[in-house]
Amino acid sequence: MEIFDILVSASFWAAVLRIASPLIFATMGELICERAGVLNLGIEGIMVFGAFAGWMAVYAGLGLWPGVLVAFASGALFGLAHATLTVPFGLSQHVVGLGVTLLATSSAYYAYRLALPEVTSPPRIEPFQPLDIPVLSDIPFLGEAIFSQTALTYLAFATVLIVALVLYRTPLGLALRAAGENPSAVEAQGLSVTAIRMGAVMVGSGLMAVGGAFLTMSAFSSFFFEMVNGRGWICIALVVFGAWMPGKALLGALLFAAFDALQIRMQQTPLGAEIPYQVFLMVPYVLSILALVLMSRRAEVPAALMVPYNRGER
């Protein structure tokens, strides 16, 4: 009964949307990269640096939306580094991605200590506030669950729609998907596989950084170490769970967020007093792994994913 009461509460679903938002940004970013044929394992570090860059920009005096742009630009720069090493030079995408994660994470920590050498607790900023949408916010249940979120949450869901429209309804999306499936066909049309893949990695990495910035500019109001806490790796799994399709990946992000929101609330029930809290923390990841195993068996991996392409080769 306690679980049922939780599941039918508006506050639970409001939390699901909040928890899912950074995952949605980063998952869409990773999906763009992989659709173009590049596995971006730098996602975890890029999210960390995006969280720091956006927060620091606002703390330095910029507004919230300029802070989001700063986060996106910082992610795109790390994406450029990743793409330069993996696309034209054909280096191992696994090794480069892990290197970018270490570089971005270490850079964020170093910049934090350099900018705030004597600070013992992270300064706070004024984050995005929940929007009060006339009429809609007053609807029972739906008003609290859906129409009382911050602007970045709505932007996250809009991003899914934009990515889907671009991928499946525009020549650019067709070229990007072809770069991950049959790059020689892209070259035969007079297009540059290198340019498409590098652009995709930069845009995708920018979205990953915005996902990190959500944590410091919407979910919380300060930057602290380990705040990303493995969300980047979850997003890679969500891309596979969604079979490299934006809509299904969105459902995967919502499913993981629901597991996470549920375990937080279960810790506050009488059952939480009897079971170690580590068990509840483990549940979202275990259930996500099971769902991933079930879904990935039918997923079709982009044919040219992680396959370097040199111009003129067939």
PADREN-747612 format. One record per residue (C-alpha): residue number from 1; x, y, z. Coordinates in Angstrom, 2 decimals, decimal comma. Layout:
NODE num      c1      c2      c3
NODE NUM       X       Y       Z
...
//
This chain:
NODE num      c1      c2      c3
NODE   1    0,00    0,00    0,00
NODE   2    2,85    2,37    0,78
NODE   3    4,31    1,88   -2,69
NODE   4    0,90    2,48   -4,27
NODE   5    0,47    5,71   -2,30
NODE   6    3,86    6,87   -3,50
NODE   7    3,13    6,03   -7,13
NODE   8   -0,14    7,96   -7,19
NODE   9    1,28   11,11   -5,59
NODE  10    1,92   14,21   -7,69
NODE  11    5,17   14,95   -5,84
NODE  12    6,57   11,58   -6,94
NODE  13    5,99   12,28  -10,62
NODE  14    7,30   15,82  -10,25
NODE  15   10,50   14,30   -8,84
NODE  16   10,66   11,80  -11,72
NODE  17   10,69   14,65  -14,26
NODE  18   13,38   16,51  -12,31
NODE  19   15,61   13,47  -11,95
NODE  20   15,15   12,54  -15,61
NODE  21   16,02   15,99  -16,99
NODE  22   19,85   15,82  -16,79
NODE  23   19,70   12,23  -18,06
NODE  24   17,64   13,35  -21,06
NODE  25   20,11   16,05  -22,07
NODE  26   23,10   13,74  -21,79
NODE  27   21,36   10,77  -23,39
NODE  28   20,36   12,84  -26,41
NODE  29   23,95   14,05  -26,67
NODE  30   25,33   10,52  -26,57
NODE  31   22,70    9,34  -29,03
NODE  32   23,74   12,01  -31,55
NODE  33   27,39   10,97  -31,24
NODE  34   26,68    7,27  -31,64
NODE  35   24,25    7,78  -34,50
NODE  36   27,13    9,43  -36,35
NODE  37   29,40    6,47  -35,57
NODE  38   31,35    7,76  -32,56
NODE  39   31,16    6,28  -29,07
NODE  40   31,74    9,13  -26,61
NODE  41   32,93    7,75  -23,27
NODE  42   33,91   11,26  -22,24
NODE  43   30,31   11,85  -21,18
NODE  44   30,88   11,51  -17,44
NODE  45   33,70   14,05  -17,34
NODE  46   31,95   16,41  -19,74
NODE  47   28,91   16,45  -17,48
NODE  48   31,13   17,27  -14,50
NODE  49   32,81   20,14  -16,32
NODE  50   29,47   21,39  -17,65
NODE  51   28,11   21,42  -14,10
NODE  52   31,09   23,47  -12,96
NODE  53   31,24   25,81  -15,97
NODE  54   27,56   26,75  -15,88
NODE  55   27,59   27,29  -12,12
NODE  56   30,82   29,28  -12,20
NODE  57   29,56   31,50  -15,01
NODE  58   26,48   32,43  -12,99
NODE  59   28,53   32,90   -9,83
NODE  60   30,84   35,25  -11,76
NODE  61   27,91   37,47  -12,69
NODE  62   26,41   36,08  -15,87
NODE  63   22,74   35,24  -16,03
NODE  64   21,30   31,74  -15,90
NODE  65   20,76   31,36  -19,65
NODE  66   24,24   32,70  -20,51
NODE  67   25,48   30,15  -17,97
NODE  68   23,73   27,39  -19,91
NODE  69   25,43   28,62  -23,09
NODE  70   28,80   28,61  -21,34
NODE  71   28,21   25,02  -20,25
NODE  72   27,25   24,02  -23,80
NODE  73   30,34   25,72  -25,23
NODE  74   32,63   24,03  -22,71
NODE  75   31,18   20,64  -23,61
NODE  76   31,57   21,37  -27,31
NODE  77   35,28   22,14  -26,77
NODE  78   35,86   18,79  -25,10
NODE  79   33,84   17,25  -27,90
NODE  80   36,15   18,90  -30,40
NODE  81   39,16   17,38  -28,67
NODE  82   37,50   13,95  -28,62
NODE  83   36,43   14,18  -32,27
NODE  84   39,81   15,41  -33,48
NODE  85   41,58   12,41  -32,01
NODE  86   39,02    9,77  -32,98
NODE  87   37,64   10,89  -36,36
NODE  88   40,46   12,15  -38,60
NODE  89   43,23   10,39  -36,67
NODE  90   41,25    7,22  -36,00
NODE  91   42,47    6,65  -32,45
NODE  92   40,64    4,25  -30,14
NODE  93   37,32    5,76  -29,15
NODE  94   37,39    3,85  -25,87
NODE  95   40,79    5,16  -24,83
NODE  96   40,18    8,72  -25,98
NODE  97   36,77    8,82  -24,30
NODE  98   38,13    7,69  -20,95
NODE  99   40,97   10,19  -21,35
NODE 100   38,48   13,01  -21,97
NODE 101   36,54   11,97  -18,87
NODE 102   39,67   12,12  -16,73
NODE 103   40,78   15,42  -18,32
NODE 104   37,40   17,14  -17,97
NODE 105   36,86   15,94  -14,40
NODE 106   40,35   16,95  -13,30
NODE 107   40,04   20,30  -15,09
NODE 108   36,81   21,07  -13,25
NODE 109   38,34   20,24   -9,87
NODE 110   41,50   22,22  -10,63
NODE 111   39,56   25,25  -11,87
NODE 112   37,36   25,14   -8,78
NODE 113   40,35   25,15   -6,44
NODE 114   42,05   27,83   -8,51
NODE 115   39,01   30,13   -8,52
NODE 116   38,00   29,48   -4,89
NODE 117   41,19   28,48   -3,05
NODE 118   40,02   29,29    0,48
NODE 119   36,38   28,27    0,25
NODE 120   35,42   25,37    2,51
NODE 121   31,83   25,02    1,32
NODE 122   30,64   25,73   -2,24
NODE 123   29,02   29,17   -2,70
NODE 124   25,39   29,18   -3,74
NODE 125   23,78   30,81   -6,74
NODE 126   20,15   31,65   -7,48
NODE 127   19,09   28,68   -9,63
NODE 128   16,24   28,36  -12,10
NODE 129   12,92   28,53  -10,29
NODE 130    9,82   26,44  -11,03
NODE 131    7,59   28,20  -13,55
NODE 132    4,08   29,15  -12,57
NODE 133    2,12   28,55  -15,78
NODE 134   -1,29   30,24  -15,66
NODE 135   -4,24   27,81  -15,57
NODE 136   -2,05   24,74  -16,22
NODE 137   -0,24   24,97  -12,87
NODE 138   -3,62   24,99  -11,09
NODE 139   -4,81   21,69  -12,59
NODE 140   -5,14   19,10   -9,82
NODE 141   -2,33   16,52   -9,84
NODE 142   -1,02   17,50  -13,30
NODE 143   -0,30   21,04  -12,17
NODE 144    2,09   19,92   -9,46
NODE 145    3,49   16,94  -11,35
NODE 146    4,10   18,48  -14,79
NODE 147    3,46   22,20  -14,89
NODE 148    5,55   23,32  -11,91
NODE 149    8,99   22,48  -13,29
NODE 150   11,91   24,74  -14,16
NODE 151   12,56   25,98  -17,69
NODE 152   15,47   23,55  -18,12
NODE 153   13,18   20,57  -17,59
NODE 154   10,90   21,74  -20,37
NODE 155   13,95   22,39  -22,53
NODE 156   15,10   18,81  -21,92
NODE 157   11,85   17,38  -23,27
NODE 158   11,89   19,85  -26,17
NODE 159   15,40   18,62  -26,97
NODE 160   14,06   15,09  -27,51
NODE 161   11,52   16,39  -30,00
NODE 162   14,13   18,51  -31,81
NODE 163   16,60   15,62  -32,03
NODE 164   13,91   13,28  -33,37
NODE 165   12,76   15,81  -35,98
NODE 166   16,29   16,52  -37,14
NODE 167   17,28   12,86  -37,32
NODE 168   14,21   11,64  -39,18
NODE 169   12,81   14,67  -41,01
NODE 170   15,80   16,61  -42,35
NODE 171   18,60   16,00  -44,88
NODE 172   21,10   16,74  -42,09
NODE 173   19,64   13,96  -39,98
NODE 174   19,74   11,55  -42,91
NODE 175   23,40   12,38  -43,51
NODE 176   24,21   11,97  -39,82
NODE 177   22,52    8,57  -39,62
NODE 178   24,24    7,49  -42,83
NODE 179   27,60    8,48  -41,35
NODE 180   26,95    5,93  -38,61
NODE 181   25,58    3,25  -40,91
NODE 182   27,28    3,56  -44,31
NODE 183   29,86    6,35  -44,43
NODE 184   30,95    5,48  -47,95
NODE 185   27,44    6,36  -49,14
NODE 186   27,82    9,77  -47,50
NODE 187   31,09   10,36  -49,31
NODE 188   29,50    9,24  -52,61
NODE 189   27,04   12,12  -52,20
NODE 190   29,91   14,59  -51,95
NODE 191   29,57   15,11  -48,21
NODE 192   32,36   14,99  -45,65
NODE 193   32,06   12,11  -43,21
NODE 194   34,73   13,74  -41,05
NODE 195   32,85   17,04  -40,81
NODE 196   29,54   15,34  -40,02
NODE 197   31,03   13,14  -37,31
NODE 198   33,02   15,95  -35,73
NODE 199   30,01   18,26  -35,74
NODE 200   27,84   15,55  -34,19
NODE 201   30,34   14,90  -31,41
NODE 202   30,65   18,61  -30,63
NODE 203   26,88   19,17  -30,49
NODE 204   26,35   15,95  -28,54
NODE 205   29,06   16,87  -26,05
NODE 206   27,48   20,30  -25,62
NODE 207   24,19   18,66  -24,65
NODE 208   26,02   16,41  -22,20
NODE 209   27,48   19,49  -20,53
NODE 210   24,03   21,09  -20,30
NODE 211   22,88   17,92  -18,57
NODE 212   25,61   18,48  -15,98
NODE 213   24,72   22,17  -15,71
NODE 214   21,14   21,18  -14,85
NODE 215   22,42   19,75  -11,59
NODE 216   24,05   22,98  -10,45
NODE 217   21,61   25,47  -12,01
NODE 218   18,25   23,79  -11,50
NODE 219   18,37   20,75   -9,22
NODE 220   20,84   22,30   -6,75
NODE 221   22,36   25,73   -6,35
NODE 222   26,07   24,94   -5,97
NODE 223   28,81   22,74   -7,35
NODE 224   30,28   19,92   -5,32
NODE 225   32,53   17,02   -6,15
NODE 226   30,95   13,72   -7,22
NODE 227   27,61   15,38   -7,92
NODE 228   27,29   13,71  -11,34
NODE 229   27,73   10,37   -9,57
NODE 230   27,81    8,03  -12,56
NODE 231   24,90    9,56  -14,47
NODE 232   27,06    9,70  -17,60
NODE 233   27,55    5,95  -17,64
NODE 234   23,82    5,45  -17,12
NODE 235   23,13    7,62  -20,16
NODE 236   25,32    5,38  -22,33
NODE 237   23,20    2,44  -21,20
NODE 238   20,02    4,41  -21,91
NODE 239   21,07    4,92  -25,53
NODE 240   21,36    1,15  -25,92
NODE 241   18,10    0,64  -24,01
NODE 242   16,39    3,02  -26,44
NODE 243   17,83    1,21  -29,50
NODE 244   19,42    4,51  -30,60
NODE 245   15,96    6,09  -30,96
NODE 246   15,15    9,38  -29,13
NODE 247   11,65    8,40  -28,04
NODE 248   12,64    5,06  -26,54
NODE 249   15,70    6,62  -24,90
NODE 250   13,39    9,17  -23,28
NODE 251   11,26    6,36  -21,88
NODE 252   14,41    4,73  -20,51
NODE 253   15,43    7,97  -18,77
NODE 254   11,97    8,30  -17,21
NODE 255   12,06    4,66  -16,11
NODE 256   15,42    5,06  -14,37
NODE 257   14,26    8,33  -12,79
NODE 258   11,13    6,58  -11,49
NODE 259   13,25    3,85   -9,89
NODE 260   15,48    6,50   -8,33
NODE 261   12,61    8,62   -7,02
NODE 262   10,95    5,51   -5,63
NODE 263   14,01    4,32   -3,73
NODE 264   14,42    7,75   -2,11
NODE 265   10,86    7,61   -0,80
NODE 266   11,07    3,97    0,22
NODE 267   13,92    4,85    2,58
NODE 268   11,47    7,02    4,52
NODE 269    8,94    4,22    5,04
NODE 270    8,94    1,65    7,91
NODE 271   10,54   -0,76    5,46
NODE 272   13,44    1,66    5,15
NODE 273   14,16    1,30    8,85
NODE 274   14,60   -2,46    8,47
NODE 275   16,63   -2,63    5,25
NODE 276   20,08   -0,97    4,85
NODE 277   19,80    2,17    2,72
NODE 278   22,51    0,85    0,38
NODE 279   20,00   -1,72   -0,88
NODE 280   17,63    1,05   -1,92
NODE 281   20,45    2,96   -3,63
NODE 282   21,31   -0,18   -5,57
NODE 283   17,77   -0,89   -6,81
NODE 284   17,59    1,66   -9,70
NODE 285   20,85    0,39  -11,16
NODE 286   19,94   -3,29  -10,83
NODE 287   16,54   -2,76  -12,43
NODE 288   18,11   -0,65  -15,18
NODE 289   20,63   -3,39  -15,94
NODE 290   17,83   -5,95  -16,19
NODE 291   15,83   -3,69  -18,49
NODE 292   18,94   -3,05  -20,57
NODE 293   19,59   -6,77  -20,98
NODE 294   16,03   -7,39  -22,11
NODE 295   15,87   -4,48  -24,54
NODE 296   19,38   -4,64  -25,99
NODE 297   18,83   -8,15  -27,36
NODE 298   16,57   -6,66  -30,05
NODE 299   18,53   -3,47  -30,62
NODE 300   20,25   -2,84  -33,93
NODE 301   23,62   -1,16  -33,40
NODE 302   24,62    1,46  -36,00
NODE 303   26,74   -0,55  -38,45
NODE 304   29,67    1,87  -38,48
NODE 305   29,70    2,65  -34,75
NODE 306   33,34    2,82  -33,54
NODE 307   34,59    2,05  -37,07
NODE 308   37,14    4,67  -38,25
NODE 309   36,62    5,93  -41,80
NODE 310   39,28    7,23  -44,13
NODE 311   38,26    9,10  -47,21
NODE 312   38,39    7,01  -50,33
NODE 313   38,15    3,67  -48,53
NODE 314   35,37    1,22  -49,36
//
